[in-house]
Amino acid sequence: MNIHDIECPKFAWILLVCLGCIDLFRGFVHTVLLEHAALNIFVIDSSGGVDNQIFLLGLFGITNFITGILFILIGLSARHLVPIVLPMIPLVYIAGSSLIRRVASPTAELGGLSFMNIYLVTCIVAFILIVVINLRKRMIKT
């Protein structure tokens, strides 16, 4: 099966473009509003090492700009990749989080965690819908 044979429903590429816009907003919050995000959303422990924590949070914001731009470009220009990108997002976050938790446990409140859970579940549900739609279309053709 060729990757170009997988149909990308309209809702899926629109969703990826929206996720890209959300990531651009997250990048803005993590860089431009960095101190506010660190102290009020992430709620870091301000008793020590704050500069390092804020610096790392800001670096994460830069990657949000990159993923935001890439998600928008893929959604608009390479729609055949959307069915691959959507499940990769939660897989990479889950795998990365598992690896990080092997050596560090967060002490911050992680105020954006519930939002990120919705973000990741949305990717999973969209991928399942893409698979179901493509399977149904295959069954109809045969």
Buried (B, 14 or more C-beta within 10 A) or exposed (E): EEEEEBBBBEEBBEBBBBBBBBBBEBBBBBBEEBEEBBBEBBBBEEEEEBEEBBEEBBEBBEEBBEBBBBBBBBBEEBBBBBBBBBBEBBBEBEEEEEEEEEEEEEEBEEEBEEEBEEBBEBBBEBBEBBEEBBEEEEEEEE
